[in-house]
Amino acid sequence: MSMGGWRSVAASVIGTSHEKTGGACQDANDCQIYASPAGEKILAAAVADGAGSAGCGGEGAAITCRALLGQMVEHLDSGKSVEQVTGDTVKFWITTIQNLLEAEARAVSRERRDFACTILGLLVGESCAACLQVGDGAIVLADSEEHVYGHVFWPDRGEYANTTHFVTEDDAIEHLQFASINRGVVEAALLTDGLQTMALNYQQRTAHEPFFKGLFAPLRTAEEGCSRELSEALAAFLSSPRVNEKTDDDKTLVLASRSDSGLATPAV
């Protein structure tokens, strides 16, 4: 039985700390709904957070998101399924991204580390989801059976406080997290670390259900595809005083919901 199509929204907004210094948003995102020859609607999404200490972190994040989406689409174009994404597959994707960043760095007389960024990627088919992550941020999913939001990986922190791992590191493969989830995922969120304190319950190490229930509610009644109107509304929310009071970092959020998610919309 078909799960139906996807509705999605996405936004990356600058944090107040970067605004004060005249900086730019160093987060990036990319999201696509892939239609397979068999008619399956597959969600492909990526978010990345450029390192604040890297001179070209924002550019690295944008290149990394585009490259990961390209690798995902190439995998599907070759006739392979989401179920056929393996640990070796995502290792190859990360190596390919590193090579692209290396080439970009050389072209502008920079080092690859100048393009340092985290990466989170998600590919969701009819009954399987492939998830990958290097660094912090979070992927949160809800399936058609349990109807609750749960994180896939806990944000990966580095050796010291306020540090993490980046796709540009020589040992990035050692810090790559991968999971193939054989469930019917009906809602998905990808977010960078600027939203972690709002989206995750650190005491219980769980996803913060109220945060996601409120954000997904308007998406469930939208038309299939990516909603520009709701994406603009999401960007406004992420830039609002309510959010900026809790975090001064750049913020990225991608949300996607299937047309028949089965998750109740809270009463207003």
Secondary structure, 3 states (H helix, E strand, C coil): CCCCCEEEEEEEECCHHHHHCCCCCCEEEEEEEEECCCCCEEEEEEEEEECCCCCCHHHHHHHHHHHHHHHHHHHHHCCCCHHHCCHHHHHHHHHHHHHHHHHHHHHCCCCHHHHCECEEEEEECCCCEEEEEECCCEEEEEECCCCCCEECCCCCECCCCCCECCCCCCCHHHHCEEEEECCCEEEEEEECHHHHHHHEECCCCEECHHHHHHHHCHHHHCCCEECHHHHHHHHHHHCCHHHHCCCCCCEEEEEEEECCCCCCCCCC
